[in-house]
Amino acid sequence: MAEITEKVYSMLEPLLDGTDIFIVNIKVKPVNNIKVYLDADSGFSIEKCSQVNRKLYHQIEETQLFPDGDFSLEVSSPGVDEPLLQYRQYKKNVGRKVTVTDNEGLEKTGLLKDVTEEHITLEIKPAKQKEALIITQIPFSNIKKTVVQIIF
C-alpha cells in the first residue's frame, strides 16, 4: 500500500502546484479504495474538491496504477473532528478554539494565538474570571493531537 500511496502523492503534487491547496493525508485500503484528504489556506470548497478529484482520477486511469481499472477515489477535506496534522492547518486555524492533548494525555483548551515552526501558543481562560488569562506555549514535539472545537 505504501508504494501506491507514494505514487498517488507524486501524481497529486503537480496538480496542486500554484494553488493554496495542500495534502493532509492519503490512505489506501486493500480493496483499492484511495482516500485523499486535502485542505486549502483559503478554505477547501466543493468546487476545488471536485476539480482535483476529476484530474487525479484521470491520471490514475492513464498511468494504469490499477491495470484492471478496479479502484475508487474519494477526495475530501478532513472532518471537523479530525486532528490537525499539518503545520499549515495550524496556521489556518489561528484565532480558533482548540483542544490540545499532550504526550502525557493531559488536555488544554484555549484560543490558538500563534504558530511557529517549533510550538503553538494557547490563550487559556482561567477557571475564575478575576484571574489573568494564561498564555502557554506547547512545543510540537509534546503534542499528541490537536482538535479544533466547533462553537455553535
C-alpha positions as CSV (number, residue, x, y, z in Angstrom):
1,M,0.0,0.0,0.0
2,A,2.9,2.4,0.7
3,E,4.0,2.2,-2.9
4,I,0.5,3.1,-4.2
5,T,0.3,6.0,-1.6
6,E,3.7,7.3,-2.9
7,K,2.5,7.1,-6.5
8,V,-0.8,8.9,-5.7
9,Y,1.2,11.6,-3.8
10,S,3.6,12.1,-6.8
11,M,0.6,12.5,-9.1
12,L,-1.2,14.8,-6.8
13,E,1.6,17.3,-6.0
14,P,1.8,18.7,-9.6
15,L,-2.0,19.1,-9.7
16,L,-1.8,21.4,-6.6
17,D,1.2,23.5,-7.8
18,G,0.2,27.2,-8.0
19,T,-2.8,26.7,-5.7
20,D,-3.3,27.2,-2.0
21,I,-4.4,23.5,-1.7
22,F,-2.2,21.1,0.3
23,I,-2.2,17.4,1.1
24,V,-3.2,16.5,4.6
25,N,-3.2,12.7,4.3
26,I,-3.6,9.9,1.8
27,K,-5.0,6.5,2.8
28,V,-5.2,3.4,0.6
29,K,-7.3,0.5,1.7
30,P,-6.6,-3.1,0.5
31,V,-9.8,-3.0,-1.7
32,N,-8.1,-0.3,-3.9
33,N,-10.1,2.5,-2.2
34,I,-8.0,5.6,-2.2
35,K,-8.9,8.4,0.2
36,V,-7.2,11.7,-0.3
37,Y,-7.6,14.4,2.4
38,L,-6.8,18.0,1.3
39,D,-7.2,21.4,2.7
40,A,-6.6,24.9,1.5
41,D,-5.4,28.1,3.1
42,S,-8.5,29.9,1.8
43,G,-10.9,27.0,2.5
44,F,-11.4,23.8,0.6
45,S,-14.7,24.3,-1.4
46,I,-16.7,21.5,-3.1
47,E,-15.7,23.0,-6.4
48,K,-12.0,22.7,-5.6
49,C,-12.6,19.2,-4.4
50,S,-14.4,18.0,-7.5
51,Q,-11.7,19.6,-9.8
52,V,-8.9,17.8,-8.0
53,N,-10.9,14.5,-7.9
54,R,-11.6,14.6,-11.7
55,K,-7.9,15.3,-12.6
56,L,-6.5,12.8,-10.2
57,Y,-8.9,10.1,-11.3
58,H,-8.0,10.7,-14.9
59,Q,-4.3,10.4,-14.1
60,I,-4.7,7.2,-12.1
61,E,-6.6,5.7,-15.1
62,E,-4.0,6.9,-17.6
63,T,-1.0,5.6,-15.7
64,Q,-2.8,2.3,-15.2
65,L,-1.9,2.2,-11.5
66,F,-4.7,-0.4,-11.3
67,P,-4.5,-2.3,-14.6
68,D,-7.9,-3.8,-14.3
69,G,-9.4,-0.4,-13.5
70,D,-10.8,-1.7,-10.2
71,F,-10.4,1.3,-7.8
72,S,-12.3,4.0,-6.1
73,L,-11.2,7.5,-5.3
74,E,-12.5,9.8,-2.6
75,V,-11.2,13.4,-2.3
76,S,-12.4,15.4,0.7
77,S,-11.2,17.7,3.4
78,P,-10.7,16.1,6.8
79,G,-13.8,16.1,9.0
80,V,-14.2,18.8,11.7
81,D,-13.5,16.2,14.4
82,E,-10.2,15.1,12.8
83,P,-7.0,16.3,14.5
84,L,-4.7,18.8,12.8
85,L,-1.8,17.0,11.1
86,Q,0.0,19.7,9.1
87,Y,1.7,22.9,10.1
88,R,-0.4,24.8,7.5
89,Q,-3.6,23.5,9.2
90,Y,-2.4,25.0,12.5
91,K,-1.6,28.4,10.7
92,K,-5.1,28.4,9.1
93,N,-6.8,27.9,12.5
94,V,-5.1,30.7,14.4
95,G,-7.9,32.5,16.3
96,R,-10.0,29.4,16.8
97,K,-10.6,27.4,20.0
98,V,-8.7,24.1,20.1
99,T,-8.1,21.3,22.5
100,V,-4.5,20.1,22.6
101,T,-3.7,16.7,24.1
102,D,0.0,16.4,25.1
103,N,2.1,13.3,25.1
104,E,1.2,12.5,28.7
105,G,-2.6,12.6,27.8
106,L,-3.3,16.0,29.5
107,E,-5.7,18.3,27.7
108,K,-5.6,22.0,27.4
109,T,-8.4,24.0,25.7
110,G,-7.9,27.6,24.6
111,L,-7.6,30.0,21.8
112,L,-4.8,29.3,19.3
113,K,-3.0,32.6,19.3
114,D,0.2,31.8,17.3
115,V,2.1,29.1,15.5
116,T,5.8,28.9,14.8
117,E,7.9,26.1,13.4
118,E,8.7,24.9,17.0
119,H,5.5,25.5,19.0
120,I,2.0,26.8,19.3
121,T,0.7,29.4,21.7
122,L,-2.6,29.0,23.5
123,E,-4.6,31.6,25.4
124,I,-6.5,29.8,28.2
125,K,-9.3,31.4,30.2
126,P,-8.8,30.7,33.9
127,A,-11.4,28.9,35.9
128,K,-12.1,32.1,37.9
129,Q,-12.9,35.2,35.9
130,K,-10.8,37.5,38.2
131,E,-7.6,35.6,37.4
132,A,-5.5,36.7,34.4
133,L,-5.5,34.8,31.1
134,I,-3.0,32.1,30.9
135,I,-0.7,32.2,27.9
136,T,1.2,28.9,27.3
137,Q,3.5,27.7,24.6
138,I,3.4,24.0,23.7
139,P,6.2,22.5,21.6
140,F,5.1,20.4,18.6
141,S,7.2,17.6,20.0
142,N,4.9,17.5,23.0
143,I,1.6,17.4,21.1
144,K,-0.1,14.1,20.7
145,K,-3.1,15.7,18.9
146,T,-5.0,19.0,18.4
147,V,-8.6,19.2,17.5
148,V,-10.5,22.4,16.6
149,Q,-13.5,23.0,18.8
150,I,-16.7,23.9,16.9
151,I,-18.7,26.6,18.6
152,F,-22.4,26.9,17.9
